[in-house]
Amino acid sequence: KAEDGMTTIFNGKDFDGWQGATENYEVIDGGALRCKKAKGGALFTKDESADFQVALEFKLPPNGNNGLA
């Protein structure tokens, strides 16, 4: 749990707590998620949330799609 009362849902090491196309992604550089070449698919948290805020940073290549939904 973060000091601001928020709960971190990604541990920065692996896909513990996540489901979906986890085999198509990798964790790099101490906590960044990267889609493997020619792969993709949706990642979902195993826990469902009804009321939440999200804070994230992302970097996209030209014509990239963050797919955040």
N, CA, C, O and CB atoms as a CASP TS submission, in Angstrom:
PFRMAT TS
TARGET T0000
AUTHOR 0000-0000-0000
METHOD Language model
MODEL 1
PARENT N/A
ATOM      1  N   LYS     1       0.833  -1.188   0.000  1.00  0.00           N
ATOM      2  CA  LYS     1       0.000   0.000   0.000  1.00  0.00           C
ATOM      3  C   LYS     1       0.875   1.248   0.000  1.00  0.00           C
ATOM      4  O   LYS     1       1.835   1.342   0.765  1.00  0.00           O
ATOM      5  CB  LYS     1      -0.946   0.000   1.212  1.00  0.00           C
ATOM      6  N   ALA     2       0.551   2.172  -0.832  1.00  0.00           N
ATOM      7  CA  ALA     2       1.313   3.410  -0.917  1.00  0.00           C
ATOM      8  C   ALA     2       0.983   4.328   0.262  1.00  0.00           C
ATOM      9  O   ALA     2      -0.063   4.182   0.894  1.00  0.00           O
ATOM     10  CB  ALA     2       1.030   4.125  -2.248  1.00  0.00           C
ATOM     11  N   GLU     3       1.861   5.252   0.546  1.00  0.00           N
ATOM     12  CA  GLU     3       1.680   6.167   1.668  1.00  0.00           C
ATOM     13  C   GLU     3       0.477   7.087   1.502  1.00  0.00           C
ATOM     14  O   GLU     3      -0.051   7.579   2.499  1.00  0.00           O
ATOM     15  CB  GLU     3       2.916   6.993   1.850  1.00  0.00           C
ATOM     16  N   ASP     4       0.036   7.329   0.290  1.00  0.00           N
ATOM     17  CA  ASP     4      -1.090   8.236   0.055  1.00  0.00           C
ATOM     18  C   ASP     4      -2.441   7.540   0.145  1.00  0.00           C
ATOM     19  O   ASP     4      -3.461   8.126  -0.220  1.00  0.00           O
ATOM     20  CB  ASP     4      -0.950   8.883  -1.296  1.00  0.00           C
ATOM     21  N   GLY     5      -2.465   6.310   0.621  1.00  0.00           N
ATOM     22  CA  GLY     5      -3.706   5.564   0.747  1.00  0.00           C
ATOM     23  C   GLY     5      -4.098   4.799  -0.491  1.00  0.00           C
ATOM     24  O   GLY     5      -5.094   4.076  -0.483  1.00  0.00           O
ATOM     25  N   MET     6      -3.337   4.942  -1.552  1.00  0.00           N
ATOM     26  CA  MET     6      -3.616   4.217  -2.793  1.00  0.00           C
ATOM     27  C   MET     6      -2.973   2.828  -2.699  1.00  0.00           C
ATOM     28  O   MET     6      -2.015   2.626  -1.954  1.00  0.00           O
ATOM     29  CB  MET     6      -3.078   5.006  -4.048  1.00  0.00           C
ATOM     30  N   THR     7      -3.497   1.909  -3.439  1.00  0.00           N
ATOM     31  CA  THR     7      -2.942   0.561  -3.510  1.00  0.00           C
ATOM     32  C   THR     7      -2.272   0.372  -4.854  1.00  0.00           C
ATOM     33  O   THR     7      -2.872   0.651  -5.892  1.00  0.00           O
ATOM     34  CB  THR     7      -4.038  -0.510  -3.290  1.00  0.00           C
ATOM     35  N   THR     8      -1.044  -0.094  -4.848  1.00  0.00           N
ATOM     36  CA  THR     8      -0.321  -0.372  -6.085  1.00  0.00           C
ATOM     37  C   THR     8      -0.766  -1.729  -6.613  1.00  0.00           C
ATOM     38  O   THR     8      -0.770  -2.713  -5.873  1.00  0.00           O
ATOM     39  CB  THR     8       1.221  -0.340  -5.858  1.00  0.00           C
ATOM     40  N   ILE     9      -1.139  -1.786  -7.887  1.00  0.00           N
ATOM     41  CA  ILE     9      -1.613  -3.055  -8.441  1.00  0.00           C
ATOM     42  C   ILE     9      -0.560  -3.770  -9.288  1.00  0.00           C
ATOM     43  O   ILE     9      -0.769  -4.914  -9.694  1.00  0.00           O
ATOM     44  CB  ILE     9      -2.848  -2.816  -9.273  1.00  0.00           C
ATOM     45  N   PHE    10       0.561  -3.114  -9.558  1.00  0.00           N
ATOM     46  CA  PHE    10       1.658  -3.746 -10.306  1.00  0.00           C
ATOM     47  C   PHE    10       2.905  -3.698  -9.444  1.00  0.00           C
ATOM     48  O   PHE    10       3.326  -2.625  -9.010  1.00  0.00           O
ATOM     49  CB  PHE    10       1.903  -3.036 -11.687  1.00  0.00           C
ATOM     50  N   ASN    11       3.498  -4.861  -9.196  1.00  0.00           N
ATOM     51  CA  ASN    11       4.652  -4.931  -8.293  1.00  0.00           C
ATOM     52  C   ASN    11       5.982  -4.601  -8.968  1.00  0.00           C
ATOM     53  O   ASN    11       7.008  -4.543  -8.290  1.00  0.00           O
ATOM     54  CB  ASN    11       4.734  -6.302  -7.692  1.00  0.00           C
ATOM     55  N   GLY    12       5.992  -4.385 -10.276  1.00  0.00           N
ATOM     56  CA  GLY    12       7.214  -4.012 -10.979  1.00  0.00           C
ATOM     57  C   GLY    12       8.153  -5.163 -11.268  1.00  0.00           C
ATOM     58  O   GLY    12       9.246  -4.947 -11.792  1.00  0.00           O
ATOM     59  N   LYS    13       7.747  -6.400 -10.935  1.00  0.00           N
ATOM     60  CA  LYS    13       8.617  -7.570 -11.123  1.00  0.00           C
ATOM     61  C   LYS    13       8.014  -8.628 -12.028  1.00  0.00           C
ATOM     62  O   LYS    13       8.706  -9.213 -12.860  1.00  0.00           O
ATOM     63  CB  LYS    13       8.936  -8.186  -9.793  1.00  0.00           C
ATOM     64  N   ASP    14       6.708  -8.874 -11.860  1.00  0.00           N
ATOM     65  CA  ASP    14       6.061  -9.945 -12.605  1.00  0.00           C
ATOM     66  C   ASP    14       4.567  -9.652 -12.727  1.00  0.00           C
ATOM     67  O   ASP    14       4.114  -8.568 -12.362  1.00  0.00           O
ATOM     68  CB  ASP    14       6.297 -11.314 -11.919  1.00  0.00           C
ATOM     69  N   PHE    15       3.828 -10.588 -13.226  1.00  0.00           N
ATOM     70  CA  PHE    15       2.405 -10.393 -13.468  1.00  0.00           C
ATOM     71  C   PHE    15       1.530 -11.004 -12.375  1.00  0.00           C
ATOM     72  O   PHE    15       0.397 -11.408 -12.635  1.00  0.00           O
ATOM     73  CB  PHE    15       2.031 -10.981 -14.803  1.00  0.00           C
ATOM     74  N   ASP    16       2.050 -11.068 -11.172  1.00  0.00           N
ATOM     75  CA  ASP    16       1.262 -11.524 -10.031  1.00  0.00           C
ATOM     76  C   ASP    16       0.075 -10.571  -9.851  1.00  0.00           C
ATOM     77  O   ASP    16       0.264  -9.358  -9.761  1.00  0.00           O
ATOM     78  CB  ASP    16       2.136 -11.593  -8.729  1.00  0.00           C
ATOM     79  N   GLY    17      -1.129 -11.109  -9.798  1.00  0.00           N
ATOM     80  CA  GLY    17      -2.323 -10.284  -9.663  1.00  0.00           C
ATOM     81  C   GLY    17      -2.942  -9.881 -10.992  1.00  0.00           C
ATOM     82  O   GLY    17      -3.923  -9.138 -11.025  1.00  0.00           O
ATOM     83  N   TRP    18      -2.371 -10.367 -12.082  1.00  0.00           N
ATOM     84  CA  TRP    18      -2.854 -10.022 -13.416  1.00  0.00           C
ATOM     85  C   TRP    18      -3.271 -11.280 -14.170  1.00  0.00           C
ATOM     86  O   TRP    18      -2.828 -12.382 -13.849  1.00  0.00           O
ATOM     87  CB  TRP    18      -1.775  -9.259 -14.204  1.00  0.00           C
ATOM     88  N   GLN    19      -4.113 -11.107 -15.158  1.00  0.00           N
ATOM     89  CA  GLN    19      -4.549 -12.203 -16.021  1.00  0.00           C
ATOM     90  C   GLN    19      -4.690 -11.690 -17.442  1.00  0.00           C
ATOM     91  O   GLN    19      -4.535 -10.495 -17.696  1.00  0.00           O
ATOM     92  CB  GLN    19      -5.886 -12.814 -15.521  1.00  0.00           C
ATOM     93  N   GLY    20      -4.979 -12.575 -18.351  1.00  0.00           N
ATOM     94  CA  GLY    20      -5.088 -12.212 -19.760  1.00  0.00           C
ATOM     95  C   GLY    20      -3.841 -12.642 -20.502  1.00  0.00           C
ATOM     96  O   GLY    20      -3.290 -13.710 -20.233  1.00  0.00           O
ATOM     97  N   ALA    21      -3.399 -11.829 -21.422  1.00  0.00           N
ATOM     98  CA  ALA    21      -2.291 -12.174 -22.317  1.00  0.00           C
ATOM     99  C   ALA    21      -0.926 -11.897 -21.673  1.00  0.00           C
ATOM    100  O   ALA    21      -0.060 -11.285 -22.298  1.00  0.00           O
ATOM    101  CB  ALA    21      -2.414 -11.393 -23.626  1.00  0.00           C
ATOM    102  N   THR    22      -0.736 -12.338 -20.445  1.00  0.00           N
ATOM    103  CA  THR    22       0.512 -12.058 -19.724  1.00  0.00           C
ATOM    104  C   THR    22       1.735 -12.635 -20.429  1.00  0.00           C
ATOM    105  O   THR    22       2.835 -12.100 -20.289  1.00  0.00           O
ATOM    106  CB  THR    22       0.431 -12.613 -18.315  1.00  0.00           C
ATOM    107  N   GLU    23       1.560 -13.712 -21.180  1.00  0.00           N
ATOM    108  CA  GLU    23       2.692 -14.327 -21.881  1.00  0.00           C
ATOM    109  C   GLU    23       3.184 -13.461 -23.044  1.00  0.00           C
ATOM    110  O   GLU    23       4.270 -13.690 -23.574  1.00  0.00           O
ATOM    111  CB  GLU    23       2.298 -15.711 -22.398  1.00  0.00           C
ATOM    112  N   ASN    24       2.387 -12.470 -23.436  1.00  0.00           N
ATOM    113  CA  ASN    24       2.746 -11.604 -24.556  1.00  0.00           C
ATOM    114  C   ASN    24       3.469 -10.329 -24.133  1.00  0.00           C
ATOM    115  O   ASN    24       3.795  -9.489 -24.972  1.00  0.00           O
ATOM    116  CB  ASN    24       1.514 -11.242 -25.322  1.00  0.00           C
ATOM    117  N   TYR    25       3.717 -10.184 -22.837  1.00  0.00           N
ATOM    118  CA  TYR    25       4.349  -8.983 -22.299  1.00  0.00           C
ATOM    119  C   TYR    25       5.540  -9.368 -21.444  1.00  0.00           C
ATOM    120  O   TYR    25       5.659 -10.513 -21.007  1.00  0.00           O
ATOM    121  CB  TYR    25       3.345  -8.150 -21.479  1.00  0.00           C
ATOM    122  N   GLU    26       6.423  -8.406 -21.207  1.00  0.00           N
ATOM    123  CA  GLU    26       7.565  -8.631 -20.335  1.00  0.00           C
ATOM    124  C   GLU    26       7.778  -7.412 -19.450  1.00  0.00           C
ATOM    125  O   GLU    26       7.388  -6.296 -19.793  1.00  0.00           O
ATOM    126  CB  GLU    26       8.833  -8.937 -21.158  1.00  0.00           C
ATOM    127  N   VAL    27       8.407  -7.650 -18.304  1.00  0.00           N
ATOM    128  CA  VAL    27       8.755  -6.580 -17.382  1.00  0.00           C
ATOM    129  C   VAL    27      10.224  -6.250 -17.606  1.00  0.00           C
ATOM    130  O   VAL    27      11.080  -7.132 -17.535  1.00  0.00           O
ATOM    131  CB  VAL    27       8.475  -6.985 -15.888  1.00  0.00           C
ATOM    132  N   ILE    28      10.516  -4.988 -17.873  1.00  0.00           N
ATOM    133  CA  ILE    28      11.892  -4.569 -18.161  1.00  0.00           C
ATOM    134  C   ILE    28      12.267  -3.355 -17.326  1.00  0.00           C
ATOM    135  O   ILE    28      11.404  -2.711 -16.730  1.00  0.00           O
ATOM    136  CB  ILE    28      12.063  -4.255 -19.657  1.00  0.00           C
ATOM    137  N   ASP    29      13.528  -3.055 -17.287  1.00  0.00           N
ATOM    138  CA  ASP    29      14.045  -1.826 -16.677  1.00  0.00           C
ATOM    139  C   ASP    29      13.487  -1.536 -15.290  1.00  0.00           C
ATOM    140  O   ASP    29      13.147  -0.392 -14.986  1.00  0.00           O
ATOM    141  CB  ASP    29      13.751  -0.669 -17.568  1.00  0.00           C
ATOM    142  N   GLY    30      13.390  -2.548 -14.456  1.00  0.00           N
ATOM    143  CA  GLY    30      12.955  -2.336 -13.090  1.00  0.00           C
ATOM    144  C   GLY    30      11.504  -1.956 -12.926  1.00  0.00           C
ATOM    145  O   GLY    30      11.157  -1.283 -11.955  1.00  0.00           O
ATOM    146  N   GLY    31      10.642  -2.361 -13.841  1.00  0.00           N
ATOM    147  CA  GLY    31       9.230  -2.138 -13.616  1.00  0.00           C
ATOM    148  C   GLY    31       8.406  -1.663 -14.786  1.00  0.00           C
ATOM    149  O   GLY    31       7.205  -1.442 -14.632  1.00  0.00           O
ATOM    150  N   ALA    32       9.000  -1.498 -15.945  1.00  0.00           N
ATOM    151  CA  ALA    32       8.226  -1.101 -17.121  1.00  0.00           C
ATOM    152  C   ALA    32       7.645  -2.341 -17.792  1.00  0.00           C
ATOM    153  O   ALA    32       8.279  -3.396 -17.815  1.00  0.00           O
ATOM    154  CB  ALA    32       9.106  -0.300 -18.119  1.00  0.00           C
ATOM    155  N   LEU    33       6.453  -2.211 -18.331  1.00  0.00           N
ATOM    156  CA  LEU    33       5.836  -3.279 -19.108  1.00  0.00           C
ATOM    157  C   LEU    33       6.100  -3.023 -20.581  1.00  0.00           C
ATOM    158  O   LEU    33       5.996  -1.893 -21.059  1.00  0.00           O
ATOM    159  CB  LEU    33       4.309  -3.375 -18.826  1.00  0.00           C
ATOM    160  N   ARG    34       6.444  -4.088 -21.291  1.00  0.00           N
ATOM    161  CA  ARG    34       6.662  -3.950 -22.728  1.00  0.00           C
ATOM    162  C   ARG    34       6.007  -5.124 -23.437  1.00  0.00           C
ATOM    163  O   ARG    34       6.126  -6.275 -23.018  1.00  0.00           O
ATOM    164  CB  ARG    34       8.180  -3.874 -23.064  1.00  0.00           C
ATOM    165  N   CYS    35       5.315  -4.804 -24.517  1.00  0.00           N
ATOM    166  CA  CYS    35       4.713  -5.831 -25.355  1.00  0.00           C
ATOM    167  C   CYS    35       5.827  -6.509 -26.143  1.00  0.00           C
ATOM    168  O   CYS    35       6.673  -5.831 -26.725  1.00  0.00           O
ATOM    169  CB  CYS    35       3.629  -5.227 -26.310  1.00  0.00           C
ATOM    170  N   LYS    36       5.836  -7.835 -26.168  1.00  0.00           N
ATOM    171  CA  LYS    36       6.820  -8.559 -26.955  1.00  0.00           C
ATOM    172  C   LYS    36       6.549  -8.328 -28.435  1.00  0.00           C
ATOM    173  O   LYS    36       5.410  -8.094 -28.839  1.00  0.00           O
ATOM    174  CB  LYS    36       6.795 -10.068 -26.620  1.00  0.00           C
ATOM    175  N   LYS    37       7.603  -8.396 -29.236  1.00  0.00           N
ATOM    176  CA  LYS    37       7.504  -8.128 -30.671  1.00  0.00           C
ATOM    177  C   LYS    37       6.442  -9.020 -31.324  1.00  0.00           C
ATOM    178  O   LYS    37       6.415 -10.233 -31.116  1.00  0.00           O
ATOM    179  CB  LYS    37       8.869  -8.344 -31.351  1.00  0.00           C
ATOM    180  N   ALA    38       5.585  -8.400 -32.103  1.00  0.00           N
ATOM    181  CA  ALA    38       4.511  -9.064 -32.851  1.00  0.00           C
ATOM    182  C   ALA    38       3.495  -9.737 -31.940  1.00  0.00           C
ATOM    183  O   ALA    38       2.802 -10.661 -32.365  1.00  0.00           O
ATOM    184  CB  ALA    38       5.096 -10.090 -33.797  1.00  0.00           C
ATOM    185  N   LYS    39       3.400  -9.291 -30.701  1.00  0.00           N
ATOM    186  CA  LYS    39       2.422  -9.838 -29.751  1.00  0.00           C
ATOM    187  C   LYS    39       1.470  -8.741 -29.332  1.00  0.00           C
ATOM    188  O   LYS    39       1.561  -7.620 -29.832  1.00  0.00           O
ATOM    189  CB  LYS    39       3.121 -10.455 -28.510  1.00  0.00           C
ATOM    190  N   GLY    40       0.587  -9.033 -28.451  1.00  0.00           N
ATOM    191  CA  GLY    40      -0.365  -8.047 -27.953  1.00  0.00           C
ATOM    192  C   GLY    40      -1.421  -8.747 -27.133  1.00  0.00           C
ATOM    193  O   GLY    40      -1.214  -9.868 -26.667  1.00  0.00           O
ATOM    194  N   GLY    41      -2.522  -8.108 -26.958  1.00  0.00           N
ATOM    195  CA  GLY    41      -3.612  -8.671 -26.187  1.00  0.00           C
ATOM    196  C   GLY    41      -3.867  -7.849 -24.939  1.00  0.00           C
ATOM    197  O   GLY    41      -3.108  -6.940 -24.605  1.00  0.00           O
ATOM    198  N   ALA    42      -4.937  -8.184 -24.266  1.00  0.00           N
ATOM    199  CA  ALA    42      -5.379  -7.428 -23.099  1.00  0.00           C
ATOM    200  C   ALA    42      -4.836  -8.010 -21.802  1.00  0.00           C
ATOM    201  O   ALA    42      -4.750  -9.227 -21.633  1.00  0.00           O
ATOM    202  CB  ALA    42      -6.890  -7.386 -23.048  1.00  0.00           C
ATOM    203  N   LEU    43      -4.477  -7.123 -20.904  1.00  0.00           N
ATOM    204  CA  LEU    43      -4.103  -7.483 -19.536  1.00  0.00           C
ATOM    205  C   LEU    43      -5.194  -6.971 -18.609  1.00  0.00           C
ATOM    206  O   LEU    43      -5.688  -5.856 -18.782  1.00  0.00           O
ATOM    207  CB  LEU    43      -2.697  -6.893 -19.144  1.00  0.00           C
ATOM    208  N   PHE    44      -5.570  -7.779 -17.630  1.00  0.00           N
ATOM    209  CA  PHE    44      -6.610  -7.422 -16.677  1.00  0.00           C
ATOM    210  C   PHE    44      -6.113  -7.722 -15.273  1.00  0.00           C
ATOM    211  O   PHE    44      -5.365  -8.677 -15.063  1.00  0.00           O
ATOM    212  CB  PHE    44      -7.929  -8.185 -16.973  1.00  0.00           C
ATOM    213  N   THR    45      -6.524  -6.915 -14.324  1.00  0.00           N
ATOM    214  CA  THR    45      -6.239  -7.273 -12.932  1.00  0.00           C
ATOM    215  C   THR    45      -7.144  -8.436 -12.548  1.00  0.00           C
ATOM    216  O   THR    45      -8.264  -8.549 -13.047  1.00  0.00           O
ATOM    217  CB  THR    45      -6.449  -6.050 -11.968  1.00  0.00           C
ATOM    218  N   LYS    46      -6.662  -9.290 -11.671  1.00  0.00           N
ATOM    219  CA  LYS    46      -7.486 -10.407 -11.194  1.00  0.00           C
ATOM    220  C   LYS    46      -8.603  -9.900 -10.287  1.00  0.00           C
ATOM    221  O   LYS    46      -9.692 -10.473 -10.260  1.00  0.00           O
ATOM    222  CB  LYS    46      -6.618 -11.440 -10.444  1.00  0.00           C
ATOM    223  N   ASP    47      -8.334  -8.826  -9.545  1.00  0.00           N
ATOM    224  CA  ASP    47      -9.347  -8.235  -8.679  1.00  0.00           C
ATOM    225  C   ASP    47     -10.143  -7.195  -9.456  1.00  0.00           C
ATOM    226  O   ASP    47      -9.586  -6.458 -10.271  1.00  0.00           O
ATOM    227  CB  ASP    47      -8.700  -7.601  -7.427  1.00  0.00           C
ATOM    228  N   GLU    48     -11.431  -7.139  -9.205  1.00  0.00           N
ATOM    229  CA  GLU    48     -12.291  -6.162  -9.851  1.00  0.00           C
ATOM    230  C   GLU    48     -12.404  -4.930  -8.958  1.00  0.00           C
ATOM    231  O   GLU    48     -12.510  -5.052  -7.738  1.00  0.00           O
ATOM    232  CB  GLU    48     -13.691  -6.762 -10.148  1.00  0.00           C
ATOM    233  N   SER    49     -12.382  -3.757  -9.560  1.00  0.00           N
ATOM    234  CA  SER    49     -12.491  -2.497  -8.826  1.00  0.00           C
ATOM    235  C   SER    49     -13.713  -1.735  -9.316  1.00  0.00           C
ATOM    236  O   SER    49     -13.978  -1.664 -10.516  1.00  0.00           O
ATOM    237  CB  SER    49     -11.205  -1.638  -8.995  1.00  0.00           C
ATOM    238  N   ALA    50     -14.453  -1.167  -8.372  1.00  0.00           N
ATOM    239  CA  ALA    50     -15.647  -0.417  -8.737  1.00  0.00           C
ATOM    240  C   ALA    50     -15.388   1.087  -8.738  1.00  0.00           C
ATOM    241  O   ALA    50     -16.010   1.818  -9.510  1.00  0.00           O
ATOM    242  CB  ALA    50     -16.784  -0.749  -7.784  1.00  0.00           C
ATOM    243  N   ASP    51     -14.497   1.550  -7.901  1.00  0.00           N
ATOM    244  CA  ASP    51     -14.228   2.982  -7.769  1.00  0.00           C
ATOM    245  C   ASP    51     -12.724   3.146  -7.645  1.00  0.00           C
ATOM    246  O   ASP    51     -12.140   2.732  -6.644  1.00  0.00           O
ATOM    247  CB  ASP    51     -14.979   3.611  -6.532  1.00  0.00           C
ATOM    248  N   PHE    52     -12.088   3.742  -8.644  1.00  0.00           N
ATOM    249  CA  PHE    52     -10.632   3.805  -8.616  1.00  0.00           C
ATOM    250  C   PHE    52     -10.116   5.015  -9.378  1.00  0.00           C
ATOM    251  O   PHE    52     -10.833   5.633 -10.165  1.00  0.00           O
ATOM    252  CB  PHE    52     -10.036   2.532  -9.196  1.00  0.00           C
ATOM    253  N   GLN    53      -8.870   5.331  -9.126  1.00  0.00           N
ATOM    254  CA  GLN    53      -8.114   6.314  -9.886  1.00  0.00           C
ATOM    255  C   GLN    53      -6.891   5.591 -10.406  1.00  0.00           C
ATOM    256  O   GLN    53      -6.397   4.658  -9.774  1.00  0.00           O
ATOM    257  CB  GLN    53      -7.727   7.576  -9.018  1.00  0.00           C
ATOM    258  N   VAL    54      -6.410   6.012 -11.536  1.00  0.00           N
ATOM    259  CA  VAL    54      -5.212   5.393 -12.089  1.00  0.00           C
ATOM    260  C   VAL    54      -4.164   6.476 -12.332  1.00  0.00           C
ATOM    261  O   VAL    54      -4.472   7.570 -12.804  1.00  0.00           O
ATOM    262  CB  VAL    54      -5.534   4.625 -13.406  1.00  0.00           C
ATOM    263  N   ALA    55      -2.929   6.144 -11.998  1.00  0.00           N
ATOM    264  CA  ALA    55      -1.797   7.029 -12.280  1.00  0.00           C
ATOM    265  C   ALA    55      -0.751   6.181 -12.995  1.00  0.00           C
ATOM    266  O   ALA    55      -0.320   5.153 -12.473  1.00  0.00           O
ATOM    267  CB  ALA    55      -1.210   7.689 -10.954  1.00  0.00           C
ATOM    268  N   LEU    56      -0.347   6.603 -14.176  1.00  0.00           N
ATOM    269  CA  LEU    56       0.619   5.828 -14.928  1.00  0.00           C
ATOM    270  C   LEU    56       1.381   6.728 -15.880  1.00  0.00           C
ATOM    271  O   LEU    56       0.966   7.846 -16.185  1.00  0.00           O
ATOM    272  CB  LEU    56      -0.068   4.699 -15.692  1.00  0.00           C
ATOM    273  N   GLU    57       2.492   6.215 -16.334  1.00  0.00           N
ATOM    274  CA  GLU    57       3.265   6.858 -17.390  1.00  0.00           C
ATOM    275  C   GLU    57       3.393   5.852 -18.511  1.00  0.00           C
ATOM    276  O   GLU    57       3.560   4.659 -18.261  1.00  0.00           O
ATOM    277  CB  GLU    57       4.675   7.342 -16.883  1.00  0.00           C
ATOM    278  N   PHE    58       3.317   6.317 -19.734  1.00  0.00           N
ATOM    279  CA  PHE    58       3.543   5.404 -20.842  1.00  0.00           C
ATOM    280  C   PHE    58       4.259   6.120 -21.975  1.00  0.00           C
ATOM    281  O   PHE    58       4.146   7.332 -22.155  1.00  0.00           O
ATOM    282  CB  PHE    58       2.220   4.811 -21.334  1.00  0.00           C
ATOM    283  N   LYS    59       4.995   5.324 -22.723  1.00  0.00           N
ATOM    284  CA  LYS    59       5.739   5.812 -23.879  1.00  0.00           C
ATOM    285  C   LYS    59       5.301   4.969 -25.069  1.00  0.00           C
ATOM    286  O   LYS    59       5.334   3.739 -25.026  1.00  0.00           O
ATOM    287  CB  LYS    59       7.305   5.733 -23.651  1.00  0.00           C
ATOM    288  N   LEU    60       4.899   5.642 -26.109  1.00  0.00           N
ATOM    289  CA  LEU    60       4.411   4.943 -27.294  1.00  0.00           C
ATOM    290  C   LEU    60       5.303   5.214 -28.486  1.00  0.00           C
ATOM    291  O   LEU    60       5.823   6.319 -28.636  1.00  0.00           O
ATOM    292  CB  LEU    60       2.980   5.353 -27.609  1.00  0.00           C
ATOM    293  N   PRO    61       5.487   4.212 -29.339  1.00  0.00           N
ATOM    294  CA  PRO    61       6.193   4.451 -30.601  1.00  0.00           C
ATOM    295  C   PRO    61       5.260   5.224 -31.539  1.00  0.00           C
ATOM    296  O   PRO    61       4.063   5.321 -31.268  1.00  0.00           O
ATOM    297  CB  PRO    61       6.661   3.098 -31.258  1.00  0.00           C
ATOM    298  N   PRO    62       5.782   5.768 -32.621  1.00  0.00           N
ATOM    299  CA  PRO    62       4.905   6.426 -33.601  1.00  0.00           C
ATOM    300  C   PRO    62       3.768   5.483 -34.007  1.00  0.00           C
ATOM    301  O   PRO    62       3.996   4.299 -34.255  1.00  0.00           O
ATOM    302  CB  PRO    62       5.715   6.868 -34.857  1.00  0.00           C
ATOM    303  N   ASN    63       2.579   6.001 -34.071  1.00  0.00           N
ATOM    304  CA  ASN    63       1.367   5.233 -34.416  1.00  0.00           C
ATOM    305  C   ASN    63       1.030   4.163 -33.396  1.00  0.00           C
ATOM    306  O   ASN    63       0.266   3.247 -33.702  1.00  0.00           O
ATOM    307  CB  ASN    63       1.534   4.587 -35.770  1.00  0.00           C
ATOM    308  N   GLY    64       1.577   4.252 -32.192  1.00  0.00           N
ATOM    309  CA  GLY    64       1.291   3.273 -31.145  1.00  0.00           C
ATOM    310  C   GLY    64      -0.094   3.479 -30.548  1.00  0.00           C
ATOM    311  O   GLY    64      -0.732   4.507 -30.773  1.00  0.00           O
ATOM    312  N   ASN    65      -0.545   2.501 -29.794  1.00  0.00           N
ATOM    313  CA  ASN    65      -1.853   2.539 -29.151  1.00  0.00           C
ATOM    314  C   ASN    65      -1.674   2.093 -27.721  1.00  0.00           C
ATOM    315  O   ASN    65      -1.189   0.990 -27.471  1.00  0.00           O
ATOM    316  CB  ASN    65      -2.891   1.645 -29.894  1.00  0.00           C
ATOM    317  N   ASN    66      -2.062   2.941 -26.766  1.00  0.00           N
ATOM    318  CA  ASN    66      -1.893   2.551 -25.365  1.00  0.00           C
ATOM    319  C   ASN    66      -2.917   1.518 -24.944  1.00  0.00           C
ATOM    320  O   ASN    66      -2.647   0.729 -24.038  1.00  0.00           O
ATOM    321  CB  ASN    66      -1.990   3.766 -24.463  1.00  0.00           C
ATOM    322  N   GLY    67      -4.071   1.496 -25.564  1.00  0.00           N
ATOM    323  CA  GLY    67      -5.082   0.502 -25.250  1.00  0.00           C
ATOM    324  C   GLY    67      -5.630   0.584 -23.847  1.00  0.00           C
ATOM    325  O   GLY    67      -6.252  -0.374 -23.388  1.00  0.00           O
ATOM    326  N   LEU    68      -5.432   1.671 -23.152  1.00  0.00           N
ATOM    327  CA  LEU    68      -5.915   1.800 -21.778  1.00  0.00           C
ATOM    328  C   LEU    68      -7.425   1.950 -21.802  1.00  0.00           C
ATOM    329  O   LEU    68      -7.965   2.869 -22.419  1.00  0.00           O
ATOM    330  CB  LEU    68      -5.250   3.008 -21.056  1.00  0.00           C
ATOM    331  N   ALA    69      -8.092   1.039 -21.125  1.00  0.00           N
ATOM    332  CA  ALA    69      -9.569   1.087 -21.074  1.00  0.00           C
ATOM    333  C   ALA    69     -10.037   0.738 -19.681  1.00  0.00           C
ATOM    334  O   ALA    69     -11.240   0.720 -19.421  1.00  0.00           O
ATOM    335  CB  ALA    69     -10.203   0.118 -22.111  1.00  0.00           C
TER
END
